[in-house]
Amino acid sequence: MPIQDRQLDFEDFSSDTEKLSAILKRTETSSQKHKLAYEYYRARKFVVLLPSLLSCMCIALLGFLVTTDAIKRHMKVGDAQVEDLLTILIGCLGVFVGMMILMGNQWDFGKREGMHLSAMVDLESLGDRIRFSKMNRAMNERGMEVG
């Protein structure tokens, strides 16, 4: 399905009401596109953020566990001590968090989300102004017919 993004040619319309209707349709369509893009980038931002937060919580919990006496030196998994394995796990989780934060900063989903939200709000505001203009114009035309 090709995207129809050609400019409006106002010579194709016979009245101002038709022009306003065409502009209103275009603003509503664009607003919906920006809403979808906003939701997309918002979801992507959380896809990067949530694993990082969970990993940070695990790092904090495991770091606390390693430094307390809850794990004794005689506890082993195979030939390795549990304390050493948890220290390695903490290091790996730290690398994972660092990479996720770097990727999140590189992709900058928050900025893209904000730009699409701003565009969506502006287009909705423009659509409201067009609707009010159409209603005002219709009321003025009815007032002229009655008066």
DSSP file (Angstrom, degrees, kcal/mol; ACC not computed):
  #  RESIDUE AA STRUCTURE BP1 BP2  ACC     N-H-->O    O-->H-N    N-H-->O    O-->H-N    TCO  KAPPA ALPHA  PHI   PSI    X-CA   Y-CA   Z-CA
    1    1 A M              0   0    0      0, 0.0     2,-0.1     0, 0.0     0, 0.0   0.000 360.0 360.0 360.0 113.3    0.0    0.0    0.0
    2    2 A P        -     0   0    0      0, 0.0     2,-0.5     0, 0.0     0, 0.0  -0.402 360.0-115.9 -72.3 148.0    1.7    3.2   -1.1
    3    3 A I        -     0   0    0     -2,-0.1     2,-1.1     2,-0.0     0, 0.0  -0.731  20.3-141.3 -85.6 126.8    1.7    6.2    1.2
    4    4 A Q        +     0   0    0     -2,-0.5    -1,-0.0     1,-0.1     0, 0.0  -0.755  42.7 147.0 -90.7  96.5   -0.2    9.1   -0.2
    5    5 A D        +     0   0    0     -2,-1.1    -1,-0.1     2,-0.0     2,-0.1  -0.097  22.1 135.4-121.2  33.4    1.8   12.2    0.8
    6    6 A R        -     0   0    0      1,-0.1     2,-0.1     0, 0.0    -2,-0.0  -0.474  61.0 -98.8 -80.4 156.8    1.3   14.4   -2.1
    7    7 A Q        -     0   0    0     -2,-0.1     2,-0.3     1,-0.1    -1,-0.1  -0.386  38.7-104.8 -73.4 151.0    0.5   18.1   -1.5
    8    8 A L        -     0   0    0     -2,-0.1     2,-0.7     1,-0.0    -1,-0.1  -0.581  24.5-148.1 -75.5 136.1   -3.1   19.3   -1.6
    9    9 A D    >   -     0   0    0     -2,-0.3     3,-1.8     1,-0.1     4,-0.2  -0.910   6.2-164.4-105.5 107.3   -4.0   21.2   -4.8
   10   10 A F  G >  S+     0   0    0     -2,-0.7     3,-1.0     1,-0.3    -1,-0.1   0.606  81.8  73.3 -72.2  -9.9   -6.6   23.8   -3.7
   11   11 A E  G 3  S+     0   0    0      1,-0.2    -1,-0.3    -3,-0.0    -3,-0.0   0.698  87.1  65.6 -73.2 -17.0   -7.6   24.4   -7.3
   12   12 A D  G <  S+     0   0    0     -3,-1.8     2,-0.4     2,-0.0    -1,-0.2   0.605  91.4  77.5 -77.8 -10.9   -9.4   21.0   -7.2
   13   13 A F    <   -     0   0    0     -3,-1.0     3,-0.0    -4,-0.2     6,-0.0  -0.797  61.9-159.8-106.4 142.7  -11.9   22.2   -4.6
   14   14 A S  S    S+     0   0    0     -2,-0.4     2,-0.3     1,-0.1    -1,-0.1   0.721  73.0  32.4 -92.8 -22.7  -14.8   24.4   -5.4
   15   15 A S  S  > S-     0   0    0      1,-0.1     4,-1.6     0, 0.0     5,-0.1  -0.900  75.1-117.8-134.2 162.9  -15.5   25.8   -1.9
   16   16 A D  H  > S+     0   0    0     -2,-0.3     4,-2.8     1,-0.2     5,-0.2   0.833 114.1  60.0 -64.9 -32.0  -13.7   26.8    1.3
   17   17 A T  H  > S+     0   0    0      1,-0.2     4,-2.3     2,-0.2    -1,-0.2   0.903 104.5  48.8 -64.0 -40.8  -15.6   24.1    3.2
   18   18 A E  H  > S+     0   0    0      2,-0.2     4,-2.2     1,-0.2    -1,-0.2   0.888 111.1  50.8 -65.6 -38.0  -14.2   21.4    0.9
   19   19 A K  H  X S+     0   0    0     -4,-1.6     4,-2.5     2,-0.2    -2,-0.2   0.934 111.2  47.4 -63.6 -45.9  -10.7   22.9    1.4
   20   20 A L  H  X S+     0   0    0     -4,-2.8     4,-2.7     1,-0.2    -2,-0.2   0.889 111.0  52.2 -63.0 -38.4  -11.1   22.8    5.2
   21   21 A S  H  X S+     0   0    0     -4,-2.3     4,-2.4     2,-0.2    -1,-0.2   0.897 110.0  48.5 -64.7 -39.6  -12.4   19.3    5.0
   22   22 A A  H  X S+     0   0    0     -4,-2.2     4,-2.2     2,-0.2    -2,-0.2   0.911 113.2  47.0 -66.3 -42.4   -9.4   18.2    3.0
   23   23 A I  H  X S+     0   0    0     -4,-2.5     4,-2.7     2,-0.2    -2,-0.2   0.911 111.9  51.2 -65.2 -41.4   -7.0   19.9    5.4
   24   24 A L  H  X S+     0   0    0     -4,-2.7     4,-2.5     1,-0.2    -2,-0.2   0.911 109.8  49.3 -61.7 -43.2   -8.8   18.3    8.4
   25   25 A K  H  X S+     0   0    0     -4,-2.4     4,-2.2     1,-0.2    -1,-0.2   0.912 112.2  48.8 -62.3 -41.9   -8.6   14.9    6.9
   26   26 A R  H  X S+     0   0    0     -4,-2.2     4,-2.5     2,-0.2    -2,-0.2   0.900 111.9  48.3 -65.6 -41.4   -4.9   15.4    6.2
   27   27 A T  H  X S+     0   0    0     -4,-2.7     4,-2.5     2,-0.2    -2,-0.2   0.898 112.0  49.2 -67.6 -38.8   -4.2   16.6    9.8
   28   28 A E  H  X S+     0   0    0     -4,-2.5     4,-2.0     2,-0.2    -2,-0.2   0.903 112.6  48.0 -66.2 -39.9   -6.2   13.7   11.3
   29   29 A T  H  X S+     0   0    0     -4,-2.2     4,-2.0     2,-0.2    -2,-0.2   0.934 114.3  45.7 -64.4 -46.1   -4.3   11.2    9.2
   30   30 A S  H  X S+     0   0    0     -4,-2.5     4,-2.4     1,-0.2    -2,-0.2   0.879 110.4  54.5 -65.2 -37.4   -0.9   12.7   10.1
   31   31 A S  H  X S+     0   0    0     -4,-2.5     4,-2.1     1,-0.2    -1,-0.2   0.904 108.1  49.1 -63.2 -40.8   -1.9   12.9   13.7
   32   32 A Q  H  X S+     0   0    0     -4,-2.0     4,-2.3     2,-0.2    -1,-0.2   0.885 109.6  52.2 -66.3 -37.8   -2.6    9.2   13.7
   33   33 A K  H  X S+     0   0    0     -4,-2.0     4,-2.2     1,-0.2    -2,-0.2   0.922 111.3  46.5 -62.7 -43.6    0.7    8.4   12.1
   34   34 A H  H  X S+     0   0    0     -4,-2.4     4,-2.6     2,-0.2    -2,-0.2   0.847 109.9  54.6 -68.2 -33.0    2.5   10.4   14.7
   35   35 A K  H  X S+     0   0    0     -4,-2.1     4,-2.4     2,-0.2    -2,-0.2   0.930 109.5  46.8 -64.8 -44.0    0.5    8.7   17.4
   36   36 A L  H  X S+     0   0    0     -4,-2.3     4,-2.3     2,-0.2    -2,-0.2   0.909 113.4  48.3 -63.5 -41.8    1.6    5.3   16.1
   37   37 A A  H  X S+     0   0    0     -4,-2.2     4,-2.6     2,-0.2     5,-0.3   0.900 110.5  52.4 -65.0 -40.0    5.2    6.4   15.9
   38   38 A Y  H  X S+     0   0    0     -4,-2.6     4,-2.2     1,-0.2    -2,-0.2   0.931 111.6  45.6 -60.0 -46.9    5.0    7.8   19.4
   39   39 A E  H  X S+     0   0    0     -4,-2.4     4,-2.2     2,-0.2    -1,-0.2   0.876 111.8  53.1 -65.2 -37.6    3.7    4.5   20.8
   40   40 A Y  H  X S+     0   0    0     -4,-2.3     4,-2.3     2,-0.2    -2,-0.2   0.954 112.9  41.6 -61.4 -52.0    6.3    2.6   18.8
   41   41 A Y  H  X S+     0   0    0     -4,-2.6     4,-2.1     1,-0.2    -1,-0.2   0.833 112.1  55.8 -69.2 -31.1    9.2    4.6   20.2
   42   42 A R  H  X S+     0   0    0     -4,-2.2     4,-1.6    -5,-0.3    -1,-0.2   0.928 109.9  45.9 -64.4 -44.0    7.7    4.5   23.7
   43   43 A A  H  X S+     0   0    0     -4,-2.2     4,-1.8     1,-0.2    -2,-0.2   0.907 112.1  51.1 -64.8 -41.8    7.6    0.7   23.6
   44   44 A R  H  X S+     0   0    0     -4,-2.3     4,-1.5     1,-0.2    -1,-0.2   0.875 105.7  56.2 -64.1 -36.4   11.1    0.5   22.3
   45   45 A K  H  X S+     0   0    0     -4,-2.1     4,-2.1     1,-0.2    -1,-0.2   0.911 110.3  44.4 -61.5 -41.6   12.4    2.8   25.0
   46   46 A F  H  X S+     0   0    0     -4,-1.6     4,-2.6     2,-0.2    -1,-0.2   0.790 105.2  61.8 -75.6 -26.7   11.0    0.4   27.6
   47   47 A V  H  < S+     0   0    0     -4,-1.8    -1,-0.2     1,-0.2    -2,-0.2   0.855 114.0  36.6 -64.2 -33.4   12.3   -2.7   25.8
   48   48 A V  H  X S+     0   0    0     -4,-1.5     4,-0.8    -3,-0.1    -2,-0.2   0.840 120.3  47.8 -83.5 -36.2   15.8   -1.3   26.4
   49   49 A L  H  X S+     0   0    0     -4,-2.1     4,-2.4    -5,-0.2     5,-0.2   0.912 103.4  56.7 -76.3 -44.2   15.1    0.2   29.8
   50   50 A L  H  X S+     0   0    0     -4,-2.6     4,-2.6     1,-0.2     5,-0.2   0.903 105.7  48.6 -62.5 -45.3   13.4   -2.7   31.7
   51   51 A P  H  > S+     0   0    0      0, 0.0     4,-2.3     0, 0.0    -1,-0.2   0.884 112.2  51.8 -60.9 -34.3   16.1   -5.3   31.2
   52   52 A S  H  X S+     0   0    0     -4,-0.8     4,-2.4     2,-0.2    -2,-0.2   0.922 110.6  47.2 -65.7 -43.3   18.7   -2.7   32.4
   53   53 A L  H  X S+     0   0    0     -4,-2.4     4,-2.2     2,-0.2    -1,-0.2   0.923 113.1  48.0 -64.5 -43.8   16.6   -2.0   35.5
   54   54 A L  H  X S+     0   0    0     -4,-2.6     4,-2.2     1,-0.2    -1,-0.2   0.903 112.1  49.8 -63.7 -40.4   16.1   -5.7   36.3
   55   55 A S  H  X S+     0   0    0     -4,-2.3     4,-2.5    -5,-0.2    -1,-0.2   0.894 109.0  52.4 -65.3 -39.4   19.8   -6.3   35.8
   56   56 A C  H  X S+     0   0    0     -4,-2.4     4,-2.3     2,-0.2    -1,-0.2   0.897 108.9  50.2 -63.1 -39.5   20.7   -3.4   38.1
   57   57 A M  H  X S+     0   0    0     -4,-2.2     4,-2.5     2,-0.2    -2,-0.2   0.911 111.0  49.0 -65.2 -40.4   18.4   -4.8   40.8
   58   58 A C  H  X S+     0   0    0     -4,-2.2     4,-3.1     2,-0.2     5,-0.3   0.897 109.8  52.1 -64.4 -39.9   20.1   -8.2   40.4
   59   59 A I  H  X S+     0   0    0     -4,-2.5     4,-2.6     2,-0.2     5,-0.2   0.922 111.5  46.7 -61.4 -44.1   23.5   -6.6   40.7
   60   60 A A  H  X S+     0   0    0     -4,-2.3     4,-2.1     2,-0.2    -2,-0.2   0.931 115.5  45.3 -64.7 -44.8   22.6   -4.9   43.9
   61   61 A L  H  X S+     0   0    0     -4,-2.5     4,-2.3     2,-0.2    -2,-0.2   0.936 117.0  43.6 -65.2 -46.8   21.0   -8.0   45.4
   62   62 A L  H  X S+     0   0    0     -4,-3.1     4,-2.5     2,-0.2    -2,-0.2   0.873 112.0  54.1 -68.7 -35.9   23.9  -10.2   44.4
   63   63 A G  H  X S+     0   0    0     -4,-2.6     4,-1.6    -5,-0.3    -1,-0.2   0.910 111.0  45.9 -63.0 -41.7   26.5   -7.6   45.5
   64   64 A F  H  X S+     0   0    0     -4,-2.1     4,-1.1    -5,-0.2    -2,-0.2   0.908 112.6  51.2 -65.1 -41.5   24.9   -7.5   48.9
   65   65 A L  H  < S+     0   0    0     -4,-2.3     6,-0.5     1,-0.2     5,-0.3   0.880 109.2  50.0 -64.1 -39.2   24.7  -11.3   49.1
   66   66 A V  H  < S+     0   0    0     -4,-2.5    -1,-0.2     1,-0.2    -2,-0.2   0.869 110.9  49.0 -68.8 -36.3   28.4  -11.7   48.2
   67   67 A T  H  < S+     0   0    0     -4,-1.6    -1,-0.2    -5,-0.2    -2,-0.2   0.647 103.0  73.1 -82.4 -13.6   29.6   -9.1   50.8
   68   68 A T  S >< S-     0   0    0     -4,-1.1     3,-0.6    -3,-0.3    -3,-0.0  -0.336  93.0-108.5 -90.9 178.6   27.6  -10.7   53.7
   69   69 A D  T 3  S+     0   0    0      1,-0.2    -3,-0.1    -2,-0.1    -4,-0.1   0.225  92.0 102.2 -90.3  14.3   28.2  -13.9   55.6
   70   70 A A  T 3  S+     0   0    0     -5,-0.3     2,-0.6     1,-0.1    -1,-0.2   0.835  79.1  54.6 -66.8 -30.5   25.2  -15.6   53.9
   71   71 A I  S <  S-     0   0    0     -3,-0.6     2,-0.2    -6,-0.5    -1,-0.1  -0.915  83.2-150.6-106.2 120.1   27.6  -17.4   51.6
   72   72 A K    >   -     0   0    0     -2,-0.6     3,-1.4     1,-0.1    11,-0.3  -0.541  21.7-119.6 -88.0 155.2   30.2  -19.3   53.4
   73   73 A R  T 3  S+     0   0    0      1,-0.3    -1,-0.1    -2,-0.2     9,-0.1   0.736 110.9  61.2 -66.5 -22.8   33.7  -20.0   51.9
   74   74 A H  T 3  S+     0   0    0      7,-0.1     2,-0.4     2,-0.0    -1,-0.3   0.600  78.6 103.7 -83.0  -8.5   33.1  -23.7   52.0
   75   75 A M    <   +     0   0    0     -3,-1.4     7,-1.7     2,-0.0     8,-0.4  -0.603  53.1 175.1 -75.2 126.7   30.1  -23.6   49.7
   76   76 A K  E     -A   81   0A   0     -2,-0.4     2,-0.5     5,-0.2     5,-0.2  -0.947  35.1-153.0-135.1 153.3   31.2  -24.8   46.2
   77   77 A V  E >  S-A   80   0A   0      3,-3.3     3,-1.6    -2,-0.3     2,-0.4  -0.940  80.8 -46.4-121.2 104.5   29.7  -25.5   42.8
   78   78 A G  T 3  S-     0   0    0     -2,-0.5    -2,-0.0     1,-0.3     0, 0.0  -0.599 122.2 -26.9  69.1-126.4   31.9  -28.1   41.3
   79   79 A D  T 3  S+     0   0    0     -2,-0.4    -1,-0.3    -3,-0.1     2,-0.3   0.586 124.1  86.4 -93.0 -13.0   35.5  -26.9   41.9
   80   80 A A  E <  S-A   77   0A   0     -3,-1.6    -3,-3.3     1,-0.1     2,-0.2  -0.625  79.2-118.7 -93.9 147.3   34.5  -23.2   42.0
   81   81 A Q  E  >  -A   76   0A   0     -2,-0.3     4,-1.9    -5,-0.2     3,-0.2  -0.574  18.9-126.5 -81.2 147.0   33.4  -21.4   45.1
   82   82 A V  H  > S+     0   0    0     -7,-1.7     4,-2.6     1,-0.2     5,-0.2   0.877 109.0  57.2 -60.4 -39.9   29.9  -19.8   45.0
   83   83 A E  H  > S+     0   0    0     -8,-0.4     4,-1.8   -11,-0.3    -1,-0.2   0.892 107.1  47.7 -60.8 -40.6   31.2  -16.4   46.0
   84   84 A D  H  > S+     0   0    0     -3,-0.2     4,-2.2     2,-0.2    -1,-0.2   0.896 111.1  51.0 -68.2 -40.4   33.5  -16.3   43.0
   85   85 A L  H  X S+     0   0    0     -4,-1.9     4,-2.4     1,-0.2    -2,-0.2   0.909 110.4  49.0 -63.5 -41.6   30.7  -17.4   40.6
   86   86 A L  H  X S+     0   0    0     -4,-2.6     4,-2.5     2,-0.2    -1,-0.2   0.873 109.0  53.2 -66.9 -35.1   28.5  -14.7   41.9
   87   87 A T  H  X S+     0   0    0     -4,-1.8     4,-2.0    -5,-0.2    -2,-0.2   0.909 110.6  46.9 -64.5 -41.6   31.3  -12.1   41.5
   88   88 A I  H  X S+     0   0    0     -4,-2.2     4,-2.4     2,-0.2    -2,-0.2   0.900 111.5  51.7 -65.4 -40.6   31.7  -13.2   37.9
   89   89 A L  H  X S+     0   0    0     -4,-2.4     4,-2.6     1,-0.2    -2,-0.2   0.903 108.1  51.7 -62.9 -41.4   27.9  -13.0   37.4
   90   90 A I  H  X S+     0   0    0     -4,-2.5     4,-2.1     1,-0.2    -1,-0.2   0.913 110.0  49.6 -61.1 -42.7   27.8   -9.5   38.8
   91   91 A G  H  X S+     0   0    0     -4,-2.0     4,-2.0     2,-0.2    -2,-0.2   0.913 111.4  48.1 -62.7 -43.3   30.6   -8.5   36.4
   92   92 A C  H  X S+     0   0    0     -4,-2.4     4,-2.3     1,-0.2    -2,-0.2   0.908 111.4  49.8 -65.2 -41.7   28.7   -9.9   33.4
   93   93 A L  H  X S+     0   0    0     -4,-2.6     4,-2.6     1,-0.2    -1,-0.2   0.876 108.6  54.2 -64.4 -35.8   25.5   -8.3   34.4
   94   94 A G  H  X S+     0   0    0     -4,-2.1     4,-2.4     2,-0.2    -2,-0.2   0.904 108.5  47.9 -63.1 -41.8   27.4   -5.0   34.8
   95   95 A V  H  X S+     0   0    0     -4,-2.0     4,-2.4     2,-0.2    -2,-0.2   0.911 111.5  51.4 -64.0 -42.2   28.7   -5.3   31.2
   96   96 A F  H  X S+     0   0    0     -4,-2.3     4,-2.5     2,-0.2    -2,-0.2   0.926 110.7  47.5 -60.7 -46.1   25.2   -6.1   30.0
   97   97 A V  H  X S+     0   0    0     -4,-2.6     4,-2.5     1,-0.2     5,-0.2   0.923 111.3  51.3 -62.4 -44.3   23.7   -3.0   31.7
   98   98 A G  H  X S+     0   0    0     -4,-2.4     4,-2.3     1,-0.2    -1,-0.2   0.911 111.3  47.2 -59.6 -42.9   26.5   -0.9   30.3
   99   99 A M  H  X S+     0   0    0     -4,-2.4     4,-2.7     2,-0.2    -1,-0.2   0.905 111.8  50.2 -66.4 -41.3   25.8   -2.1   26.8
  100  100 A M  H  X S+     0   0    0     -4,-2.5     4,-2.7     2,-0.2    -2,-0.2   0.904 111.5  48.2 -64.2 -40.3   22.1   -1.6   27.1
  101  101 A I  H  X S+     0   0    0     -4,-2.5     4,-2.4     2,-0.2    -1,-0.2   0.911 111.9  49.6 -67.4 -40.8   22.5    1.9   28.4
  102  102 A L  H  X S+     0   0    0     -4,-2.3     4,-2.3    -5,-0.2    -2,-0.2   0.925 113.2  46.3 -62.2 -44.1   25.0    2.7   25.5
  103  103 A M  H  X S+     0   0    0     -4,-2.7     4,-2.9     2,-0.2     5,-0.3   0.915 111.6  51.7 -65.6 -41.4   22.5    1.3   22.9
  104  104 A G  H  X>S+     0   0    0     -4,-2.7     4,-2.0     1,-0.2     5,-0.5   0.897 112.3  46.1 -61.3 -40.0   19.6    3.2   24.5
  105  105 A N  H  <5S+     0   0    0     -4,-2.4    -1,-0.2     2,-0.2    -2,-0.2   0.873 113.3  49.7 -69.3 -36.5   21.6    6.4   24.4
  106  106 A Q  H  <5S+     0   0    0     -4,-2.3    -2,-0.2    -5,-0.2    -1,-0.2   0.934 116.3  40.1 -67.2 -46.2   22.7    5.7   20.8
  107  107 A W  H  <5S-     0   0    0     -4,-2.9    -2,-0.2    -5,-0.2    -1,-0.2   0.812  89.4-160.9 -74.9 -29.8   19.1    5.0   19.6
  108  108 A D  T  X5 +     0   0    0     -4,-2.0     4,-1.6    -5,-0.3     3,-0.3   0.908  19.9 170.5  51.1  55.2   17.7    7.8   21.7
  109  109 A F  H  ><S+     0   0    0     -5,-0.5     4,-2.7     1,-0.2     5,-0.2   0.819  70.8  62.6 -64.1 -31.2   14.1    6.5   21.6
  110  110 A G  H  > S+     0   0    0     -6,-0.2     4,-2.3     2,-0.2    -1,-0.2   0.897 103.8  46.9 -62.9 -40.9   13.1    9.1   24.2
  111  111 A K  H  > S+     0   0    0     -3,-0.3     4,-2.3     2,-0.2    -1,-0.2   0.917 114.0  47.2 -67.2 -43.3   13.9   12.0   21.9
  112  112 A R  H  X S+     0   0    0     -4,-1.6     4,-2.2     1,-0.2     5,-0.2   0.901 111.2  52.2 -64.5 -40.0   12.1   10.5   19.0
  113  113 A E  H  X S+     0   0    0     -4,-2.7     4,-2.2     1,-0.2    -2,-0.2   0.929 110.4  48.5 -59.8 -45.6    9.1    9.7   21.2
  114  114 A G  H  X S+     0   0    0     -4,-2.3     4,-2.4     1,-0.2    -2,-0.2   0.880 109.6  51.5 -63.7 -39.7    9.0   13.3   22.4
  115  115 A M  H  X S+     0   0    0     -4,-2.3     4,-2.3     2,-0.2    -1,-0.2   0.916 112.2  45.8 -65.7 -42.1    9.2   14.7   18.8
  116  116 A H  H  X S+     0   0    0     -4,-2.2     4,-2.4     2,-0.2    -2,-0.2   0.871 112.1  51.9 -69.6 -35.2    6.3   12.5   17.6
  117  117 A L  H  X S+     0   0    0     -4,-2.2     4,-2.5    -5,-0.2    -2,-0.2   0.927 110.7  48.3 -64.1 -44.0    4.2   13.4   20.7
  118  118 A S  H  X S+     0   0    0     -4,-2.4     4,-2.4     2,-0.2    -2,-0.2   0.920 112.8  47.6 -62.2 -44.6    4.8   17.1   20.1
  119  119 A A  H  X S+     0   0    0     -4,-2.3     4,-2.5     2,-0.2    -1,-0.2   0.902 111.5  51.4 -63.7 -40.4    3.8   16.8   16.4
  120  120 A M  H  X S+     0   0    0     -4,-2.4     4,-2.3     2,-0.2    -2,-0.2   0.923 111.2  46.9 -63.1 -44.8    0.7   14.8   17.4
  121  121 A V  H  X S+     0   0    0     -4,-2.5     4,-2.2     2,-0.2    -2,-0.2   0.913 112.9  49.4 -64.5 -42.8   -0.4   17.4   19.9
  122  122 A D  H  X S+     0   0    0     -4,-2.4     4,-2.3     1,-0.2    -2,-0.2   0.909 112.2  47.6 -63.4 -42.1    0.2   20.2   17.4
  123  123 A L  H  X S+     0   0    0     -4,-2.5     4,-2.6     2,-0.2    -1,-0.2   0.883 111.1  50.8 -68.0 -37.4   -1.7   18.4   14.6
  124  124 A E  H  X S+     0   0    0     -4,-2.3     4,-2.2     2,-0.2    -1,-0.2   0.898 110.4  50.1 -65.6 -38.4   -4.6   17.7   17.0
  125  125 A S  H  X S+     0   0    0     -4,-2.2     4,-2.2     2,-0.2    -2,-0.2   0.912 110.9  49.0 -64.1 -42.8   -4.7   21.4   18.0
  126  126 A L  H  X S+     0   0    0     -4,-2.3     4,-2.2     1,-0.2    -2,-0.2   0.912 110.1  51.8 -62.5 -42.7   -4.7   22.4   14.3
  127  127 A G  H  X S+     0   0    0     -4,-2.6     4,-2.4     1,-0.2    -2,-0.2   0.890 108.8  50.7 -61.7 -39.7   -7.6   19.9   13.7
  128  128 A D  H  X S+     0   0    0     -4,-2.2     4,-2.5     2,-0.2    -1,-0.2   0.913 109.6  50.1 -63.9 -42.3   -9.6   21.4   16.5
  129  129 A R  H  X S+     0   0    0     -4,-2.2     4,-2.2     1,-0.2    -2,-0.2   0.890 110.9  49.5 -63.5 -38.3   -9.1   24.9   15.2
  130  130 A I  H  X S+     0   0    0     -4,-2.2     4,-2.6     2,-0.2    -2,-0.2   0.917 110.3  50.4 -66.8 -42.5  -10.2   23.7   11.7
  131  131 A R  H  X S+     0   0    0     -4,-2.4     4,-2.6     1,-0.2    -2,-0.2   0.929 112.2  47.1 -60.4 -44.9  -13.3   22.1   13.2
  132  132 A F  H  X S+     0   0    0     -4,-2.5     4,-2.8     1,-0.2    -1,-0.2   0.885 111.3  51.6 -64.4 -37.8  -14.2   25.2   15.1
  133  133 A S  H  X S+     0   0    0     -4,-2.2     4,-2.6     2,-0.2    -1,-0.2   0.913 110.6  48.4 -64.2 -42.0  -13.7   27.3   12.0
  134  134 A K  H  X S+     0   0    0     -4,-2.6     4,-2.5     2,-0.2    -2,-0.2   0.916 113.2  47.3 -64.4 -42.0  -16.0   25.0   10.0
  135  135 A M  H  X S+     0   0    0     -4,-2.6     4,-2.6     2,-0.2    -2,-0.2   0.918 112.8  49.1 -65.2 -42.1  -18.6   25.2   12.8
  136  136 A N  H  X S+     0   0    0     -4,-2.8     4,-2.3     1,-0.2    -2,-0.2   0.908 112.0  48.9 -62.2 -42.4  -18.3   29.0   12.9
  137  137 A R  H  X S+     0   0    0     -4,-2.6     4,-2.2     2,-0.2    -1,-0.2   0.909 112.1  48.4 -64.4 -42.1  -18.6   29.2    9.2
  138  138 A A  H  X S+     0   0    0     -4,-2.5     4,-2.2     2,-0.2    -2,-0.2   0.897 111.9  49.3 -65.7 -39.8  -21.7   27.0    9.2
  139  139 A M  H  X S+     0   0    0     -4,-2.6     4,-2.3     2,-0.2    -2,-0.2   0.890 110.5  50.4 -66.9 -38.3  -23.3   29.0   12.0
  140  140 A N  H  X S+     0   0    0     -4,-2.3     4,-1.9     2,-0.2    -2,-0.2   0.895 110.3  50.1 -65.5 -39.6  -22.6   32.3   10.1
  141  141 A E  H  X S+     0   0    0     -4,-2.2     4,-1.6     2,-0.2    -2,-0.2   0.899 112.4  46.7 -66.4 -39.4  -24.2   30.9    6.9
  142  142 A R  H  X S+     0   0    0     -4,-2.2     4,-2.2     1,-0.2    -2,-0.2   0.869 110.0  54.4 -67.7 -36.6  -27.3   29.7    8.9
  143  143 A G  H  X S+     0   0    0     -4,-2.3     4,-2.3     1,-0.2    -2,-0.2   0.865 107.9  49.2 -65.3 -35.6  -27.5   33.1   10.6
  144  144 A M  H  < S+     0   0    0     -4,-1.9    -1,-0.2     2,-0.2    -2,-0.2   0.867 110.1  51.3 -70.7 -35.9  -27.5   34.9    7.2
  145  145 A E  H  < S+     0   0    0     -4,-1.6    -2,-0.2     1,-0.2    -1,-0.2   0.899 115.5  41.0 -67.3 -40.1  -30.2   32.6    5.9
  146  146 A V  H  <        0   0    0     -4,-2.2    -2,-0.2     1,-0.2    -1,-0.2   0.906 360.0 360.0 -73.4 -42.1  -32.4   33.3    8.9
  147  147 A G     <        0   0    0     -4,-2.3    -1,-0.2    -5,-0.2    -2,-0.2   0.437 360.0 360.0 -81.9 360.0  -31.7   37.0    9.1
